[in-house]
Structure formats: structure tokens, C-alpha cells
Amino acid sequence: MLFADLGLSDELLKAVTEAGYNEPTPIQAQAIPSVLMMRDIIGIAQTGTGKTASFVLPMIDILAHGRSRARMPRSLILEPTRELAAQVAENFEKYGKYHKLSMALLIGGVSMGDQIKALEKGVDVLIATPGRLMDLFGRGNVMLNGCSLLVIDEADRMLDMGFIPDIEEICTKLPATRQTLLFSATMPPPIKKLADKFLSNPKSIEVARPATASANITQMLVPVEERKKREVLRSLLKSEDVQTGIIFCNRKTMVRELNKSLQRHGFKSGEIHGDIDQAARVAELDRFKTGEINLLVASDVAARGLDIKGVSHVFNFDAPWHADDYVHRIGRTGRAGATGKAYTFVTKSDAEAIDNIEKLISMKIERLKVDGATGSGDASDREERAAPRGSEKRPRRGSSRTKPDAETETKPERAASPRRDEPAAERQQGDRTSENRAERAPRPDRAPAPRDNRGERPRGNRRQQDDDGPDDGWNGPMPSFLLVGFNSES
């Protein structure tokens, strides 16, 4: 089957051909004709299957007829992250270059004034993250009663990030008679409930079993001691001759430290995580896409939906806490028919997480033995290895404290506030809430704090209680003679 067989306009077919595509992917072949027939759609497809084009292409032809009005977008696409929203916008620009469609991108981290000006002119396509959309809606800068087509993309990711209440509220502000397209890699019960509530007689399209990894990806588990991870990673990067790779960590602090370590050892690496502002994220991704750097150290903010061609390897430096995240992480490679490799470092404490992953993907992942992964490290690795946080002794009064190495000195991050990710937080901090929530996920190997005879936990030192590192020393109240001259920020 060819794109010409799907009922798309000649102008659109010309743009698709110029982009280098002739044959649609399975989800495109099934979804595009149904969308053109104005059917509601539930699309279940793993990442890398071309689902973005499966709704962008028919939307361009549908919106070719009609006129936009000020502050009243004709269609709405909801994305969980700013990166995904920007990617969808790029698709509209690429495929809609022979159509005169206007578009606005509502995301945090960029000027709200420019977004308001675009809305005032009237747009055919509004691409937004839920937080920024709710913010501008509350200010009266956008009205949704003229929106006839709604796309909810990466619905399971929306669930993970806590956006489902926002989506439900947005849906109530849209016309009852509209076309709704919902796409998700998995279909957990809350997403099924959302679809039953807001979609009308939808056509279900499933091109891959939910929560399966691509058959084009060679998956390997690498048993390794925690203190040997960096050395083993460097060894694999050299032995595998990695041309383009993404390395995932569970915490933003580890992303920063690992990136610095790789750079010190001569690797061309960069980093992306929730604490980096939007302009810096885009710049770092551009450096990665153009080949200025060939390694990208990332937290899960980059795990889903980012379509970067030619990623040959994915390394899970930290085994993901949630099994679904494993599928989405390794999905950055092996895309669009290409092959890829995914290595996951596993320590003894990761046994339960790996068991959950193997149950989810219904396969046993091969173990790879790497020389030295469980032995003593080389000199360079021992020098840069961080001392366990909380294990150092407090300085005595009048004593000088030696400042640790820049890489090993890591201040504990403040936990995200428990409130829902409201628009203001998205504007000021980007999409940090979900990532911070994930980074503060409970660890199965942490024992509950002891209680005193009144049933209360000892107060102790808050830095030690919030710390994720091992602590073999005193964890009770700070002795008064040590509090004199103590600098809490040291």
C-alpha cells in the first residue's frame, strides 16, 4: 500500500514524497482513512511506529477547508511534554507546507506574550501541554467552544504525569459533537475509563501488543556493582563503537554527574533533564541531532516520544523504577525498521524491577557478563567514585573541612511540592513535577525509620533523612557540641 491509496490530497502527497516517504506504516495505513471519515480513534501503538503522522496528515486535509477565528482554535492537540509538542509542530510545518494553515504552540518555558499574539490572530491547529493551556484558558486568552477535533497523544504518559484531571476538565469545555483521537502505547484502566467517557463509538487500532519492546532491538542485562557502573559504561561505549547513544539515569543529579564524568574521559556527551530550561533543552537536542555530540545523558523527561533518527544504542545506567518506562526508554533506538541495542545495568537491588520488566514484555532478557563488572575498579574509576552520602563525619568545632571533588559533591535536591502540576508551576519550572515525583519514588530496599517509645520517628538531621545514599553512621538528634559553627549548606 502507498500513501496515494489512503485518500490524501495531492498537495499533501507531494509534501510526504518530498520528506522521503512512500509507504505508510501499519498504524498510518489503518488510522488515516478512518480519521478522514471523521471517526473517533483509539490507537494503541508502541513508540517509533509513526503514529504522529497518522493524525497529523489527515488533520491537515480536514482543516484545509474552513476559517480560523481569533482566540478560537479549530483543533487541539494535547501533548504531555514540551519536547513532544514541539515535535508535532515540526511535523505540521513539514507536511503542511503546501497548505495555508496557521498554528500555535502553547508550552511552558517560552514567552507567553508571543503565544497570546498568535491566538489573537486565530489558529487552525493549537498544540499544547495541559498546564499552559489551562493557564491561558483561565486568563481568557483562548476559547475552546469552536474546537471540532481533539487529539490526546501519549495518554499513558499523561496518566503518569498526573494530567488526567486537567484533560477531563479540558474535554468538558470542548463541543460535545467533535472528533476525538486518543493515542497511547499502553491502555491501563484509567485511560480506558477516559476513552469510554469522552470518545463516541471509537474505532480501535492496535498495531502491536501493549507494552512490548520492538523486535528490532537487541536487549541485554549487564550485572554490575554500583561502584563499577561508570567504568563498565566506558568500556561498553568503546567496545561497541557507539556512534549515537542515549544514556538514561533515574535522577537529575546522576545525569549531571555522569555527563561530567564522560566529558572528563574524552567522550562527546551532553545532558537533558527537568532542571534545564526550554531553550537549553532545544539547543542540546540540536547538538545531538547534528552530531556535535554523540552521547546524550538523560532523565525520563526525554524517554517518551522524542524521534531522533539514527540512535544506535540505549544504555539504562539505572534500571528504571517502573516497567513501562523501560519500554519507552529502549524505544529511542530500533525505530522505523532500523536495528538497535539496549543495555541495562542491574545491581542486586534491581532484582524486583527487572522481574517486573520481564513480566511486562513476556520475555527473559539475556545477561551479558562484562570483564571487571563485579571486580575492583581501575585507578581513574576509584578516584572519581563518590563517597556514600551521609557517611562522612561532621567536623569538630574549629576544624577545617576539606572540600570534596566537584563531581562527588552533590547537594540533595529539594522534593517537589505535593500539589498537582498547575499551570503556574509549568511556566516557572517547566515540566518538573512528574520527574521529581518519579525521582522521589519509594525504594524497595529502604527500611522504615525506627520509632522511639512514643511512636515518633527521631528527628535527626533532615539532610540525612532525605538522602538516598547509604548511611552507616549516627542518624539521631545532632549533639549540641557539634551544632556550633555548623554550616548546613557545606
N, C-alpha and C positions, 0 to 999 in steps of 0.2 A: 504494500500500500504506500502511496505517495501523499504528500501534503495536498496536492492538487485534487485528490479524491475526497477531501474532507469538507468541501463546500466553502472554503475561504475565498475572499475576494482576490482579484488579480494583483492589486496593489500590495496586499499583504503577502501573497505568494512570492512576489518579486523581492520583498524585504527578507523573507525567510531564505530564499535561494541565495541572496547576497550574503547572508550570515553563514552560509555553508551547509545548510540542512536541506535534505530532500525527502527523507523518510521519517515519519513520526515515530516516537517511542510508543510502547503499548498503551500507557495511560493517555497520551495525547490522541492516539487513534480512537480510543473509546470515549474520551471526555469531550473533545471538541465538537463533534456533531450534536451531542446532547445539549451542550451549552448553547449552541446556535439555535436549537429548538426551544430554548427558554426553559429547560428542565432544571429543577434543583438537583444538585450533585453532592454525593458523599464519595470522596476519593481517598482510598487507602493506598498509599504508595510510599515505599522507603525512599530515603534521600538519594539524589542522583539519578532519578528516573525521568526527569524532565517535566515535573508536574507544574512548575511555574508557567511554562509556555502553554500548558494545557488549559489555563484560564486566561492568560494574557492575550493569546492570539484571537480566540473568539470574542473576547471583550472589545478588542479594537474594532472588529467589524460591526458588532452590535451598537457601539457608541458612535459609529461613523454617521449615523442618522440621528439628528436631534441637536438641541442647542443648550448650552450651559447658561445658568443664571447666577448672579452674584450670591456668594455665601451658601449656595445650594448645590453641592456636588451631585453629579448624576450617578456615580458609582463609588463604592467604598471598598478598599482592600485593607484588612487588619493583619498586621504582622507583629510577632512578639518582640522583635529586637530592631534596633536602628539599622544594623547591617543588612538584615533581610529586607527591610523596607526599601533601602537604597538599591539593593539588587533588583527588586521588582521594578523600580523606577527605571533602571538601566535597560531592562527588557522592553518596557514600553517605548523608550526612546529608540531602541534598535529596530524593533518590529513595526513601530508606528510612524516611521519617518516619512511615509507617503500619505499619511492621514493628518488632518489638521485638528488633532486632539490636544486639549490643554490638561496639565497635570500639576498636582501639588503634593509635596511630601511633608507630612507632619511628624516630626521626630524630635526628641529631646537633644540638647547639646548644640543646637544651631539657633540662629536668630528667629525669634517669634514674629518680629515685625515683618520680615520678608514673607513668612508663611501667611500672615494675615492679608498682606497685599495681594498675594496670589489668589486667596479665597475671595477677596473683594471683586476680582475680575471675573470670577466664575470658572469652575474647572469641570472637566468631564470625568477625570479619574482622581480620586483622593486616596493616597496611600499613607497609612498612619499606624503608629503604635497606640494602644488603648489609652495610655496615660496622657499623652499630649492631646489626643482628640477630645478626651473628656474635659481637659483644661480649657481648650478653646471653645468647646460647646458651652461650658459654664459661663464663659465670658460673652457669649452671644455672637461669636465670630463665625460660627458655622451652624447651619441648619441641615437636618438630615431627612426632612419630610419629602424631599424631592429625589431621594436616592432609590433607584429602581433595581440595583444589582449590588449584592453584598458578597464579598469573599472573606472567609475566615481561614487563614493559612496557618499551618503548623499548630493545629488546635491542641495537640497533646503538649506542646511546648507552652502554649498559653495556660494550660492547666498547671504545669509545673511552676510557672511564674506567678500564679495567683490572679490571673486576669479574667477568669471566667465570670465573676460577678460584674465586672466592667462590661464584658461582652454582652451579657444578658441585658444590662441597662441600655447599652447602645442599640441592641435589637428592638427594644420596646419603643425607641424613638424613630425607627425607620417605618416606612409604609408597610402595612400588612400584606399588600399584594406586591411582592417583589420576588426576584430570583435570588436564591442563596446557594453559594458553593462553599462546601466545607472540605478542607484537605487536612490529612493527618497521617503520620507514619504508623500510629497505633490507635486503637479505639477502646480506651478504658471506659468504665461505666459512666463517669461524669460527662465525657464527650458524647457518648451515646444518648444520654439524657438531654444534653444541649441540642443535639440534632433532632431528636423527637419533638422537642418543644418549638423549634424555630424553622424547621425545614418542612416543606409541603410535598408529600409523595416523592421523595428524592430517589434518584437512580443511584445505586451503589456500584462503585467501580473499585475493584481490588486487583492490582497487578502483581502483588507479592504478599505472602502471608505476613501478618503484622509481626513486628519485632524480629525480623530475620536479617541477617547480615548478607551482603551481596556475595554471590558465588565467585565473583572476580577477585575477592580479597583473600590473600593467604594470611591466616591468623595464627599467631604464636604467643604462648605464655613464656615469660623468662623469669624463673625463680631466682631471686636475688635478695641479699641482705640490704636493709635500708641504707646502711652507710656505704654500700658499694654501687648504688644506683648511678651516680654520675660517671664513675669510671666505666661501668658496663655500657652506658649510653654512648659515651665517646667511642668505645670500641666498636659498637654496632654501627655507628654513623660512618666510621672509617671502613669497616669490613664490607658493609652493604653498599658503599659508594653512593650514599643518598644524594640525589640531585635536588629534590624538593620534598621537604617533610614538615609535618606539624607535630609538635610535642605537647601533650596535654598534662596539666597538673591540676590538683583539686583546689589549691589555694593560691590566691593572688601573690602572697609573699613568696611562695615557691617559684611562681612564674618569673618574678623579678630576679631572684637569686640564681635560678638555673640559667636564665638568659645571660647574666653577667659572667657566670662560670664558663659557659660555652664561648663567649666572646674572648675571655682571657686565654682560652686554649686554641684560639685561632679560627673558630667557626664563624660563619657569616649568619648571625641569628638576630631576630627581633622578638618583640613581645606584644601581646594584646590581652587586656583583661578589663574588668569593670571600672578600675580606677583611672583609666586613661580616657581623656575627653574625646569627643567625636572626631575632631579634626586630626588628632594624633592617631586615632584608630584607622581612619581612612588613609592617612599617609603611610602607616606601617603596612597595611594591606596592599597598597600600591607598590611599595618597595618589594613585597613578597611576590606579587604578580609579575612584576617586570624583571625579577631575577637579581635585583640588587642584594637581597638576602635570600638564602635558600632554606632557612630553617625558621619556623615561627613557633615560639613557645606561647601557649595559650591556655586560658581557663575555659570553662564550659560556655562562656559568653560567645565563643566562636565555634562551638561544637555543631550547631544545627544550621543547615540551610546555606552556609557560605559555599558558593560554587566557584572554586578556584581550580582551573584546569591544570593537569599535569602533576598533581600531588602523588608522588610515588610511594611514600611511606607515612604511616602514622605511628607515633610512639605514645603509649599511655605510661608516662613516667610514674604517675599514681594511678592505681586501679580505681575506676570510677565507683563512687558510693552507690549509685543507682544503676541497675542493669540496663534500663532504656538508654542511659547516656552512653553506654558502651557502643550500642548500635549506631548512634548518631555520630560519635567521635570517629569511629573507623570508617564511616560513610564518607569522610572527606577524601578518601582515595578509592580507586576502583570505580570511578564514575564514567557514565556514558560509554560503557563497553570496554574501558581500559582496565588493566590489571593493577593491583596494588598489594602492599604488605602492611600488616598491622601487628606491632609488638606491644605486649602489655607486661609491665614489670609487676611481679607479685611477691609479696613478703608473707611471712607466716600469718600476720594479722589480716591478710586479704582473703583468707580461705572462704569465708562466708560470701563475700562479694563475688568471687569467681564462681562459686557454686550457683549463685542466683543468675549470673550471666549465662552460664552453660545451660541452665534450665530454660531460660528465656529463648535462646537461639536453638535449643534442642540439638546440641552437638557438643562433643568433647573437644576442647581446643588443645592442640598439640603443645607439649612442653619442649622448650629449647634450652639445652644446657650450654651456658657460656663460661669459658675458662675464667676462673677468678671471681665469678659472681658471688661465691659464698666464702672466698678466702680472704686473706689480708690484702689491703689496698697498696698501691704504689705510693711513692713519697709525695707526689703532687696531690694525689687524692686525699692523703692524710692531712696535708697542710691546710686544704681548703674546707675540710669537713667541719661542719658547725658543731659546737659543743651543745649537748642537750640543754634546752631552755629550762630554767628553774633549778639546774643542778649547781650553778655557781654559788659560792658563799657570799654573803653580804659583807661589805667592807667594814672593818672596825673603825671606831671614831679616830679621825685624824689620819687614817691611812689613805694612800693614793690608789686609785683604781685604774688598772690598765685597760685602755680602750681596745675592744676586740677587733678583729679583721673586719673590713667593710662588708664582706659578703656574709659573714656569720652573724653580724649584729642585726637583729630583726626585732623591731618593736611590735608587740602584739596589736592586731587591728581591732578597732572598735567594732562591736557587733552591730548589725543593722537594727534599727528600731522595729518593734513588733507590729507597727501599723501596716495597713495594706499599701501597696505601691501606688500612692495617689499622684496625680499629675505634677504637682509642685516638686516632689522628690525626683521624678523623672527628669524634669527640666534642670534641676540643680546638680544632680549627681549622675545622670544617665541611668541606664537600666541596671542599677547595682543591687536592688533589693533581692531579686531572686538568687543572684550569685552569692551574696552574703549569706542568705538563708541556707544555700547549699553548702557553703563552706563551714557553717556552724552546725551542720547535721551531726547528730549524736554518733559517737564512735562506739562500736560494739565492744571494744576491748577496754573501755574506761569503766572502772568500778565506781559505784556511788560514793560520795564523800561521807566520811564517818560522822556520826551524830554524837553529841555529848549526852549527859544524863538527863538533860531537859528536852531531848528530842530535837535539838537545833544543830545545824552544821556549824562548825567553828568558822569564825570569820576569816582568820588568817590574812594572807596577802592577796588582794584581788587579781594582781597580775598573775600569780601562780595558779589561782583557781581557773582563770580564763585561758591559761596557756594550754596548748595542745601537745607540748613536748613532755617527755618523761620527767619525773621529779622524784629523786631519791632522798631528798633532804627534808628538813623541818617544814611542815605546812600548817603549823598552828599560828596563834597570835604572835606578832612581831615583838620580841623582847624590847623593853623600853630603852635599854642602853644602846641598842642598835639603831633606834629611830633618830637619834641626834645627828643632824647633818646629812641625813639620807636624802638623796635626790631621786625622786620617783621616776624621772624621765631618763635616768642614766642607763 
